[in-house]
Amino acid sequence: MLAESEPEMYFIPPYVGRLGWIGMRLDRGADWEAIAGVITDAYLCRAPKKYIESIAFQEMIPKYKYSYE
């Protein structure tokens, strides 16, 4: 779990943490690539398949890294 493995960067937010949400501390020196990666991963976990497969979105994500079928 992210919050346990890197507590200086991630935390379980009150109220929504019980629903599986994870918070990222933006004031602790995270680089923008890490932040973008967390946002992308979160989006891909919840986005409808038609958006994941869209051409515009696929240009932003390496095809070998994510295979949602």
Distance bins in CASP14 RR format, pairs under 12 A and 6 or more apart:
PFRMAT RR
TARGET T0000
AUTHOR 0000-0000-0000
RMODE 2
METHOD distances of the structure
MODEL  1
1 7 0 0 0 0 0 1 0 0 0 0 0
1 10 0 0 0 0 1 0 0 0 0 0 0
1 11 0 0 0 0 0 1 0 0 0 0 0
1 12 0 0 0 0 1 0 0 0 0 0 0
1 17 0 0 0 0 0 1 0 0 0 0 0
1 20 0 0 0 0 1 0 0 0 0 0 0
1 22 0 0 0 0 1 0 0 0 0 0 0
1 23 0 0 0 0 0 1 0 0 0 0 0
2 8 0 0 0 0 0 1 0 0 0 0 0
2 9 1 0 0 1 0 0 0 0 0 0 0
2 10 1 0 1 0 0 0 0 0 0 0 0
2 11 0 0 0 0 1 0 0 0 0 0 0
2 12 0 0 0 0 1 0 0 0 0 0 0
2 17 0 0 0 0 0 1 0 0 0 0 0
2 20 0 0 0 0 0 1 0 0 0 0 0
2 21 0 0 0 0 0 1 0 0 0 0 0
2 22 1 0 1 0 0 0 0 0 0 0 0
2 23 0 0 0 0 1 0 0 0 0 0 0
2 24 0 0 0 0 1 0 0 0 0 0 0
2 25 0 0 0 0 0 1 0 0 0 0 0
2 34 0 0 0 0 0 1 0 0 0 0 0
2 38 0 0 0 0 1 0 0 0 0 0 0
2 41 0 0 0 0 0 1 0 0 0 0 0
2 42 0 0 0 0 0 1 0 0 0 0 0
3 9 0 0 0 0 1 0 0 0 0 0 0
3 10 1 0 1 0 0 0 0 0 0 0 0
3 11 1 0 1 0 0 0 0 0 0 0 0
3 12 1 0 1 0 0 0 0 0 0 0 0
3 13 0 0 0 0 1 0 0 0 0 0 0
3 17 0 0 0 0 1 0 0 0 0 0 0
3 20 0 0 0 0 0 1 0 0 0 0 0
3 21 0 0 0 0 0 1 0 0 0 0 0
3 22 1 0 0 1 0 0 0 0 0 0 0
3 23 1 0 0 1 0 0 0 0 0 0 0
3 24 0 0 0 0 1 0 0 0 0 0 0
3 25 0 0 0 0 0 1 0 0 0 0 0
4 10 0 0 0 0 1 0 0 0 0 0 0
4 11 0 0 0 0 0 1 0 0 0 0 0
4 12 0 0 0 0 1 0 0 0 0 0 0
4 22 0 0 0 0 0 1 0 0 0 0 0
5 11 0 0 0 0 0 1 0 0 0 0 0
5 22 0 0 0 0 0 1 0 0 0 0 0
6 22 0 0 0 0 0 1 0 0 0 0 0
6 23 0 0 0 0 0 1 0 0 0 0 0
6 24 0 0 0 0 1 0 0 0 0 0 0
6 25 0 0 0 0 1 0 0 0 0 0 0
6 28 0 0 0 0 1 0 0 0 0 0 0
6 30 0 0 0 0 1 0 0 0 0 0 0
6 34 0 0 0 0 0 1 0 0 0 0 0
6 38 0 0 0 0 0 1 0 0 0 0 0
7 22 0 0 0 0 0 1 0 0 0 0 0
7 23 0 0 0 0 0 1 0 0 0 0 0
7 24 0 0 0 0 0 1 0 0 0 0 0
7 25 0 0 0 0 1 0 0 0 0 0 0
7 28 0 0 0 0 0 1 0 0 0 0 0
8 24 0 0 0 0 0 1 0 0 0 0 0
8 25 1 0 0 1 0 0 0 0 0 0 0
8 27 0 0 0 0 0 1 0 0 0 0 0
8 28 1 0 1 0 0 0 0 0 0 0 0
8 29 0 0 0 0 1 0 0 0 0 0 0
8 30 0 0 0 0 1 0 0 0 0 0 0
9 22 0 0 0 0 0 1 0 0 0 0 0
9 23 0 0 0 0 1 0 0 0 0 0 0
9 24 1 0 0 1 0 0 0 0 0 0 0
9 25 1 0 1 0 0 0 0 0 0 0 0
9 26 0 0 0 0 1 0 0 0 0 0 0
9 27 0 0 0 0 0 1 0 0 0 0 0
9 28 1 0 1 0 0 0 0 0 0 0 0
9 29 0 0 0 0 1 0 0 0 0 0 0
9 30 1 0 0 1 0 0 0 0 0 0 0
9 31 0 0 0 0 0 1 0 0 0 0 0
9 34 0 0 0 0 1 0 0 0 0 0 0
9 35 0 0 0 0 0 1 0 0 0 0 0
9 38 0 0 0 0 1 0 0 0 0 0 0
10 17 0 0 0 0 0 1 0 0 0 0 0
10 21 0 0 0 0 0 1 0 0 0 0 0
10 22 1 0 1 0 0 0 0 0 0 0 0
10 23 1 0 1 0 0 0 0 0 0 0 0
10 24 1 0 1 0 0 0 0 0 0 0 0
10 25 1 0 0 1 0 0 0 0 0 0 0
10 26 0 0 0 0 0 1 0 0 0 0 0
10 28 0 0 0 0 1 0 0 0 0 0 0
10 30 0 0 0 0 1 0 0 0 0 0 0
10 34 0 0 0 0 0 1 0 0 0 0 0
10 35 0 0 0 0 0 1 0 0 0 0 0
10 38 0 0 0 0 1 0 0 0 0 0 0
11 17 0 0 0 0 1 0 0 0 0 0 0
11 21 0 0 0 0 1 0 0 0 0 0 0
11 22 1 0 0 1 0 0 0 0 0 0 0
11 23 1 0 1 0 0 0 0 0 0 0 0
11 24 0 0 0 0 1 0 0 0 0 0 0
11 25 1 0 0 1 0 0 0 0 0 0 0
11 26 0 0 0 0 0 1 0 0 0 0 0
11 27 0 0 0 0 0 1 0 0 0 0 0
11 28 0 0 0 0 0 1 0 0 0 0 0
12 18 0 0 0 0 1 0 0 0 0 0 0
12 19 0 0 0 0 0 1 0 0 0 0 0
12 20 1 0 0 1 0 0 0 0 0 0 0
12 21 1 0 0 1 0 0 0 0 0 0 0
12 22 1 0 0 1 0 0 0 0 0 0 0
12 23 1 0 0 1 0 0 0 0 0 0 0
12 24 0 0 0 0 0 1 0 0 0 0 0
12 25 0 0 0 0 0 1 0 0 0 0 0
13 19 0 0 0 0 1 0 0 0 0 0 0
13 20 0 0 0 0 1 0 0 0 0 0 0
13 21 1 0 1 0 0 0 0 0 0 0 0
13 22 1 0 0 1 0 0 0 0 0 0 0
13 23 1 0 1 0 0 0 0 0 0 0 0
13 24 0 0 0 0 1 0 0 0 0 0 0
13 25 0 0 0 0 0 1 0 0 0 0 0
14 21 0 0 0 0 1 0 0 0 0 0 0
14 23 0 0 0 0 0 1 0 0 0 0 0
15 21 0 0 0 0 1 0 0 0 0 0 0
15 23 0 0 0 0 0 1 0 0 0 0 0
16 22 0 0 0 0 1 0 0 0 0 0 0
16 23 0 0 0 0 1 0 0 0 0 0 0
17 23 0 0 0 0 1 0 0 0 0 0 0
19 46 0 0 0 0 0 1 0 0 0 0 0
20 42 0 0 0 0 0 1 0 0 0 0 0
20 45 0 0 0 0 0 1 0 0 0 0 0
20 46 0 0 0 0 0 1 0 0 0 0 0
21 38 0 0 0 0 0 1 0 0 0 0 0
21 42 0 0 0 0 1 0 0 0 0 0 0
21 45 0 0 0 0 0 1 0 0 0 0 0
21 46 0 0 0 0 0 1 0 0 0 0 0
22 38 0 0 0 0 1 0 0 0 0 0 0
22 39 0 0 0 0 0 1 0 0 0 0 0
22 41 0 0 0 0 0 1 0 0 0 0 0
22 42 0 0 0 0 1 0 0 0 0 0 0
22 45 0 0 0 0 0 1 0 0 0 0 0
23 30 0 0 0 0 0 1 0 0 0 0 0
23 35 0 0 0 0 0 1 0 0 0 0 0
23 38 0 0 0 0 1 0 0 0 0 0 0
23 39 0 0 0 0 0 1 0 0 0 0 0
23 42 0 0 0 0 1 0 0 0 0 0 0
24 30 1 0 0 1 0 0 0 0 0 0 0
24 31 0 0 0 0 0 1 0 0 0 0 0
24 32 0 0 0 0 0 1 0 0 0 0 0
24 34 0 0 0 0 1 0 0 0 0 0 0
24 35 1 0 0 1 0 0 0 0 0 0 0
24 36 0 0 0 0 0 1 0 0 0 0 0
24 37 0 0 0 0 0 1 0 0 0 0 0
24 38 1 0 1 0 0 0 0 0 0 0 0
24 39 0 0 0 0 1 0 0 0 0 0 0
24 41 0 0 0 0 0 1 0 0 0 0 0
24 42 0 0 0 0 1 0 0 0 0 0 0
25 34 0 0 0 0 0 1 0 0 0 0 0
25 35 0 0 0 0 0 1 0 0 0 0 0
25 38 0 0 0 0 0 1 0 0 0 0 0
26 32 0 0 0 0 0 1 0 0 0 0 0
26 34 0 0 0 0 0 1 0 0 0 0 0
26 35 1 0 0 1 0 0 0 0 0 0 0
26 38 0 0 0 0 0 1 0 0 0 0 0
26 39 0 0 0 0 0 1 0 0 0 0 0
27 35 0 0 0 0 0 1 0 0 0 0 0
28 34 0 0 0 0 0 1 0 0 0 0 0
28 35 0 0 0 0 0 1 0 0 0 0 0
29 35 0 0 0 0 1 0 0 0 0 0 0
30 36 0 0 0 0 0 1 0 0 0 0 0
30 37 0 0 0 0 0 1 0 0 0 0 0
30 38 0 0 0 0 1 0 0 0 0 0 0
30 39 0 0 0 0 0 1 0 0 0 0 0
31 37 0 0 0 0 0 1 0 0 0 0 0
31 38 0 0 0 0 0 1 0 0 0 0 0
32 38 0 0 0 0 0 1 0 0 0 0 0
32 39 0 0 0 0 0 1 0 0 0 0 0
33 39 0 0 0 0 0 1 0 0 0 0 0
33 40 0 0 0 0 0 1 0 0 0 0 0
34 40 0 0 0 0 0 1 0 0 0 0 0
34 41 0 0 0 0 0 1 0 0 0 0 0
35 41 0 0 0 0 0 1 0 0 0 0 0
35 42 0 0 0 0 0 1 0 0 0 0 0
36 42 0 0 0 0 0 1 0 0 0 0 0
36 43 0 0 0 0 0 1 0 0 0 0 0
36 60 0 0 0 0 1 0 0 0 0 0 0
36 61 0 0 0 0 0 1 0 0 0 0 0
37 43 0 0 0 0 1 0 0 0 0 0 0
37 44 0 0 0 0 1 0 0 0 0 0 0
37 45 0 0 0 0 0 1 0 0 0 0 0
37 60 0 0 0 0 0 1 0 0 0 0 0
37 61 0 0 0 0 1 0 0 0 0 0 0
37 62 0 0 0 0 0 1 0 0 0 0 0
37 65 0 0 0 0 0 1 0 0 0 0 0
37 66 0 0 0 0 0 1 0 0 0 0 0
38 44 0 0 0 0 0 1 0 0 0 0 0
38 45 0 0 0 0 0 1 0 0 0 0 0
39 45 0 0 0 0 0 1 0 0 0 0 0
39 46 0 0 0 0 0 1 0 0 0 0 0
39 47 0 0 0 0 0 1 0 0 0 0 0
39 60 0 0 0 0 0 1 0 0 0 0 0
39 61 0 0 0 0 0 1 0 0 0 0 0
40 46 0 0 0 0 0 1 0 0 0 0 0
40 47 0 0 0 0 1 0 0 0 0 0 0
40 52 0 0 0 0 0 1 0 0 0 0 0
40 57 0 0 0 0 1 0 0 0 0 0 0
40 60 1 0 0 1 0 0 0 0 0 0 0
40 61 1 0 0 1 0 0 0 0 0 0 0
40 62 0 0 0 0 0 1 0 0 0 0 0
40 65 0 0 0 0 1 0 0 0 0 0 0
40 66 0 0 0 0 1 0 0 0 0 0 0
41 47 0 0 0 0 0 1 0 0 0 0 0
41 52 0 0 0 0 0 1 0 0 0 0 0
41 61 0 0 0 0 0 1 0 0 0 0 0
41 65 0 0 0 0 1 0 0 0 0 0 0
41 66 0 0 0 0 1 0 0 0 0 0 0
41 68 0 0 0 0 0 1 0 0 0 0 0
43 51 0 0 0 0 1 0 0 0 0 0 0
43 52 0 0 0 0 1 0 0 0 0 0 0
43 54 0 0 0 0 0 1 0 0 0 0 0
43 57 0 0 0 0 1 0 0 0 0 0 0
43 60 0 0 0 0 0 1 0 0 0 0 0
43 61 0 0 0 0 1 0 0 0 0 0 0
43 66 0 0 0 0 0 1 0 0 0 0 0
43 68 0 0 0 0 0 1 0 0 0 0 0
44 51 0 0 0 0 1 0 0 0 0 0 0
44 52 1 0 0 1 0 0 0 0 0 0 0
44 53 0 0 0 0 0 1 0 0 0 0 0
44 57 0 0 0 0 1 0 0 0 0 0 0
44 58 0 0 0 0 0 1 0 0 0 0 0
44 60 0 0 0 0 0 1 0 0 0 0 0
44 61 1 0 0 1 0 0 0 0 0 0 0
44 65 0 0 0 0 1 0 0 0 0 0 0
44 66 1 0 1 0 0 0 0 0 0 0 0
44 67 0 0 0 0 0 1 0 0 0 0 0
44 68 1 0 0 1 0 0 0 0 0 0 0
45 52 0 0 0 0 0 1 0 0 0 0 0
45 66 0 0 0 0 0 1 0 0 0 0 0
45 68 0 0 0 0 1 0 0 0 0 0 0
46 52 0 0 0 0 0 1 0 0 0 0 0
46 68 0 0 0 0 0 1 0 0 0 0 0
47 53 0 0 0 0 1 0 0 0 0 0 0
47 54 0 0 0 0 1 0 0 0 0 0 0
47 57 0 0 0 0 1 0 0 0 0 0 0
47 61 0 0 0 0 0 1 0 0 0 0 0
47 66 0 0 0 0 0 1 0 0 0 0 0
47 68 0 0 0 0 1 0 0 0 0 0 0
48 54 0 0 0 0 1 0 0 0 0 0 0
48 57 0 0 0 0 0 1 0 0 0 0 0
48 68 0 0 0 0 0 1 0 0 0 0 0
49 57 0 0 0 0 0 1 0 0 0 0 0
49 66 0 0 0 0 0 1 0 0 0 0 0
49 68 1 0 0 1 0 0 0 0 0 0 0
49 69 0 0 0 0 1 0 0 0 0 0 0
50 56 0 0 0 0 0 1 0 0 0 0 0
50 57 0 0 0 0 1 0 0 0 0 0 0
50 58 0 0 0 0 0 1 0 0 0 0 0
50 68 0 0 0 0 0 1 0 0 0 0 0
51 57 1 0 0 1 0 0 0 0 0 0 0
51 58 0 0 0 0 0 1 0 0 0 0 0
51 60 0 0 0 0 0 1 0 0 0 0 0
51 61 0 0 0 0 0 1 0 0 0 0 0
51 68 0 0 0 0 0 1 0 0 0 0 0
52 58 0 0 0 0 1 0 0 0 0 0 0
52 60 0 0 0 0 0 1 0 0 0 0 0
52 61 0 0 0 0 1 0 0 0 0 0 0
52 63 0 0 0 0 0 1 0 0 0 0 0
52 66 1 0 0 1 0 0 0 0 0 0 0
52 67 0 0 0 0 0 1 0 0 0 0 0
52 68 1 0 1 0 0 0 0 0 0 0 0
52 69 0 0 0 0 0 1 0 0 0 0 0
53 61 0 0 0 0 0 1 0 0 0 0 0
53 63 0 0 0 0 0 1 0 0 0 0 0
53 66 0 0 0 0 0 1 0 0 0 0 0
53 67 0 0 0 0 0 1 0 0 0 0 0
53 68 0 0 0 0 1 0 0 0 0 0 0
53 69 0 0 0 0 1 0 0 0 0 0 0
54 60 0 0 0 0 0 1 0 0 0 0 0
54 61 0 0 0 0 0 1 0 0 0 0 0
55 61 0 0 0 0 0 1 0 0 0 0 0
55 63 0 0 0 0 0 1 0 0 0 0 0
57 63 0 0 0 0 0 1 0 0 0 0 0
57 66 0 0 0 0 0 1 0 0 0 0 0
57 68 0 0 0 0 0 1 0 0 0 0 0
58 64 0 0 0 0 0 1 0 0 0 0 0
58 65 0 0 0 0 0 1 0 0 0 0 0
58 66 0 0 0 0 1 0 0 0 0 0 0
58 67 0 0 0 0 0 1 0 0 0 0 0
58 68 0 0 0 0 0 1 0 0 0 0 0
60 66 0 0 0 0 0 1 0 0 0 0 0
61 67 0 0 0 0 0 1 0 0 0 0 0
61 68 0 0 0 0 0 1 0 0 0 0 0
END
